[in-house]
Amino acid sequence: MTLFTLTHRSSETGARGGLLRLPHAAEPIPTPVFMPVGTRGTVKAMTQEEVAELGFQLILGNTYHLYLRPGHELIRKAGGLHKFIAWDGAMLTDSGGFQVFSLEELRKITEEGVKFKSHLDGSEHFFSPERSIEVQHALGADIIMAFDECPPYPCSEEATRQATERTHRWLERCTAYHAAQDTPQHLFGIAQGGVYEHLRAESAQFVASQNTPGIAIGGVSVGEPPELMQQAVGWSVPFLPPEKPRYLMGVGTPRDLLDAVGQGIDMFDCVLPTRLGRNGTFYTTRGRINIKGSRYTEDFGPVDPNCSCRVCARYSAAYLRHLYKCDEILASRLTTYHNLAHYAQLMANIRSAIAADRYEAFRRETMAMYAGEEAA
C-alpha cells in the first residue's frame, strides 16, 4: 500500500494536496491535514465520536505520557492504543523526545539516550532510541516518530550542531531497530537544525538520505519568533523528497498553517485549539476572541455567525460567557468543539483552494479576514 500520493500542486506556491493511506484509516486521508492532539489517549474535552464527527481521521498520542501512565505494556495487552481508547481512525505517536527534553532539571543526555525523572512521582527512567521505538511498537500507532534531541531556543550554534548530529545518529539506530521488527507502522525521521540555515539544510538532507517513508521538521514553535519558524521551514523543505509527506511538528495557529502550507507542508498538529478552548478562547472566521470579555455579556448571537458547527448553531455568546464565569465543565467542552470545527473547516478550505489552484489568493483573503477582527 502506497503511503502518500500527490494529487495537486499550486502553480504559484509550494502548496500541495495529497492522500495518506494508513492501516487504521477506513479511507485515504486528504492532505494538508491537521491532527488533534490526544496527549494521554484523549483529545481533551472531546469524545472520540465527536472528533470523528468533525471529520478528523488522524489524531496524536504522546509516548512519554502514555509510557508513564497507564504504561505501554498495559496498552499492548488491551490490543494497542486504538482499541484501548476506542478510536476507529488512524493515529500517530511522537517519540517522547520533546517531552523528555523539556524536563531540563529532570534529565541527563548521553550518546546512549536520556535518563529522566518522571514529573509524576520522581521515579527514574531511561529512553534510548531503541526503547522509544519499542514503546511505540507496543502502542501500535500507524505512524511513529524517531527519537530526536530538540535543541531549545535560544541555543548556540555549537550546541545546536551537537544536538542535530546526535539526532542523526539516533535516527540510524531507530531505523535499524524498527526494520528488525515485523510491523506495518510507518517510521518518520525528524530534521532538526535550530535557527541556523546550514544546519537545517544539512539535517534535512541527512534525514532524506535515510529513506524513511515520511519526514518531519522538528524544533520549531519552541519560543522562536514566527519569522524564524518560517525561515526554518523554508531552509528545510527544498531538501525533502517531494513524493513523501512532510510533517511540521507542533504547529500551530491558523496563520502558521496558512504560511506553512504555502511552503509545501502536508501535516500539522498543535494543542492550541484545545488548550486555548479550555481557557475561553475561540478561533473564529474573524480572528481570535476571548469569550470572558464583558462585551459578550449581552451578545445573544453565535460566537461566529459564519460557522455552522453545532455550538454556533445552538448557543449564544452570552450563554457561553456565563458558563465560563460559573466554571462549568460544559464551557470547555463547547469551546473545544467549536475550535476543532474551525480548524477542520479551515483545512477543508485550504484543500479546496489548492485543488482549484487559487491557494495564494485564498491565503491572502483568509489572512486579511483574521487580521480585521484582531485589529478591531
N, C-alpha and C positions, 0 to 999 in steps of 0.2 A: 504494500500500500504506500503510495507516494504521500509523504508528509505534507508538502506545500506545493501549490500550483499558482503561478501568477496569472491573473485574468485581465487586469487593466493597468495601464501606465499613463500618468499625466504627461501631456506634451509640453507643459510649462514648468513643472516642478518635479521633485523626486517622488511624489506621492504615487502609491501603487495599491491595487486591490488584488486580493488573492483568496485562496481557500486552504484551510488547515484541516487535515484528516487525522483524527485521533481515535485510539481504540474505544474509548468510552463515549464518544460523541455519536449520536444517532445519525446526524447529518454533517456534512462539511461545514466548518465554521468560517464565515466570511471575515476577511481582514480588510482594513485595520480593525483590531478588536481591543476592547477594554475588558480587563479581568477584575472583578470584585475580589477584595482580599478577605479570605476566611482564615484568619490567623490560627485560631485554635479549633478549626473544624466547623466554624460558623461565621457567616457574614453577619457581623454584629447587628442585632435588632431585626433581622430578617429570617423568615423560614426558607427552607430550600425551595418550597413550592413558589414562593413569591419571587425569589431570584430567577427561577426558570420562567415564571410568568412574564417577567420583563424582557425575556429574550436572551439572557446570558446562558451560554453553553459551556463556558470555561471559567473556573474560579481557582483561587490560590489556597494552599495550605502552608503553614510555617513549620519547617522541620525542627528548628530549635525548640519552639514551644510544645509541639506535639511529642517530641522526644522526652521532654521533661514531664509532661502531663498530657495524656494518660500513659504515655510510653508507646514506642513503636511496636514492641512485641505484642502488647495487648491489641493494637490496631491490626497487626498481622493476623492474630487469632480470629478477629472479627471478620476477616476476609478482605482487609485493605481499607483504605480511607474512604473510598466511595461507599462501601457497604456500611461502615461504621457510622458515617454521618447521613446516610440515606440520600446521597446525591446521585442523580441519574446521568449527569453530564460528565464532561472531561475535567481534569484537574492538573494543576502544575504545583510542584513543591519547590521552594527555594532550598538552598543548601544549608541554611543556618549560619552562613558566614557573616552576613551583615549583623545579625543579632549578637553573635559571639563577639565580633569586633567592636560593637557599640558598648560592650561591657568593659570599658577601658581599665577600670580599677579592679576587675574581677577575672582577668585573663592574662595568659602569658603565651606569646607566639614563638614557636621554634620551627625549624625546617620540617620536622616530622608532623606538626599540626598545632593545635591550640588547646592548652589546658585552661579551663574556665570554671568558675563557681556559679552554681545556679542562683538566679536572682530570687528564687522562691525560698530556699532553705539553706543556701551557702554550701551545699554538697559539691564535691569536686567531680568534674567530668573532663573527657578528652575527645576532641574531634580531629581526626586526620582526614585527608581527602577520601580514603577508603571507607572510613567509618561513616562519613556523611552520605556517601552513595549507598552503603549498606542500609542505613536508616531509611533513606528514600525508597530503596527497593521494597522494604517492608511496608512502607506507606502505600506504595502502588500507584502513584500518580502517573498520568500519561506522559507528562514532561517533567524531567528532573534537572536540577542545575548543578554544575560543577562547584566544588568548594573553592572559594577565592578569598583573597585578602583585599578588603576595601579600604584604601587609604582615606583618612579623614580630610576635611577641608577646614583651615588651610593645612598644607603639608609640603615640606621641602621637596625639591626635585629629586634629591638623592633618596630620601625615604620613599617617595612615590615610585621611583625606579625599583627599589628593593622589593616593595610590595607587589609591583606589577610582574617582575621576573619570578617571584615566588608563586604568584597566581598561575603563571605559565607552567612551572614545574608541577604544581599541584594538578593542573588540568591533565597533564600527561598521565599522572597516577590515577586520576578519576576515570579517564577513558580506558586505561588498561584494566582496572578493576571491573568497570561496567561491561566491557567486552567479554570478560570471562564468565559472565552470568547469563542465564537463559531468561531474558525478559524482553517484552515488547516496548518497554519505556524508551523515550527519546531523551538523550542527554545533551543539553545545550552547554556550550562553553561561554565564558564571560570575559569580555575585553575590559581592561582597566586602563590606567594611564593618567588619572587625575586631570589637572588643568594644563597639562603640558602637551603641545601638539605632537612633538616627535614621539613621545611615549604612547599617546593614543594611537598614532599610526602604526608603531611597532607592535603594539598589543593586538590591534585588530588584524594585522597581517599574520601574527603568530596563531591566534585563535582560529582564523580561517584555514590555516595550514593543517590544523588537527582534524579537519573533516567531520566535525560534529554536525548533526542534522539541522541545528539552528544555532544562532549566535545572539547573545545578549550584550548590551552595553551597560556596564555597572559603574558604580562610583559617581553617580550623578544625583542631584537633588539631596545632597548631604550638607547643605549650608552655603554652597557657592551661589553667586548672583545668577539670575536667569540667563544673562548673555553668555556667561561661561559655560553653562549647561548646553546651550545651543551650539557653542563652538566645539565642545567635546563630542557632540553627536556629529557635527559636520566634519570633524577630523577623522572620525572612525568609519562612517558609512562608505566612503569611496573604496575601502579595502575589504568590504564584506561581500561575499558571493551573492549576486542578485537572485539566484534561484533558491536561496534559503531564507526562512523567516528571521526577522530582526526584531529583537525584544528590548525595549528601553525600560529598565527596571526602576520601579518606584516613582513613576511619573504618570500623571501629575494633574495640574489644573486644566480646565478646558483650553485655555490659551496655550499651555505647554503641549497638549495633544495636537492642536491645530498646527503649531510650528513643527513639531517632530514628524507628523505625518507628511508634511511638505518636504522633509528631508529624507523620507524613504523608510520610516519605521512602521512596522506591522503590528506590534503587540505592546500593550501597556498594562500596568497595574498601579494602584495607588490607594492608600487608606483615606484620602481626603473626603470623598463623598460620604463615607460612613462616619468618619471621625468628626468632621465638621457638622454633620447632621445631628449628632448626639449633643452638640453644643448650640443648636438652634440656628445654624447657618444653612440657607437654601441656595443652591445653584439654580438660576432661572435664565430664561432666554434674554433677559436684560441685565444680567450680571449677578453678583453675589450679594445676598441680603441677610441680615440677622433678624429673625422674627421677634426677638425680645425687645426690639426698639418700640418706643411709645407711639410712633407713627402708625403702628398696626393695631392699636387698641380698638379702634372703631372701623377697621378695614374689613368689611363683610364680603368682599370678593375673594377669589382664589389668590394664592401667593403668586402664581404665574398664569395670567389669562391665556397665554399661548401654549400651555401644557395640557395634555389630555389624560394625564395619569389619574389613577383613582383618587389620589389625595386632592388634586386641584379640582377634580370634578365634583367632589362632595363637601370638602371642608373649607371654611373661611380662614383668612389670615388672622382675624381676631380670635377665632377659636384656637388656632394653633399657638398663638402667643399665650393665651390663657393656659393651655396645657403646660407650656414651659414654666410659666410663673408659678404653677402649682406643683411642679416637679413630678408630673405624671409620666409614667413609662410610655404611654401612647405617643407622647411628643417625639421621643427619639425614634419610635417605630415609623411614624408617618413621615418625618423629615428624611430619614434614611431612604425610605421607599421612593419618595419624590426625587431625591438626589440621584439615586441609581437609575431611575426612569429618565432623568435628564441626560445622564451620561450615555445610556443606551440609545436615546434618540439622537444625540449628537453624533455618535459613531455611525448610526444608520445614515444620517445626513451626509457625513463625510464620505461614506462608501458610495452613496448615490452621486455625489459631486465628482468623485474620481471616475465612476463609470460613464458619466456624461462629459468627461474631460473639461470640467469647469472648476477644478479644485481651487486654483488661485483666487478666482473671483469669489467663490464661496468662503474661502478663508478670510478674505478682506471684509466681506459683508458681515460675517459672524463676529470677527474681532471688533468691528465698529459697533455692533449691536451690544456686545458685552460692555464695551467702554462707555457707551452712552449712559447706562444705568449707574455704573460705578462712579462716573463723574457727577451724576445727579445726587 
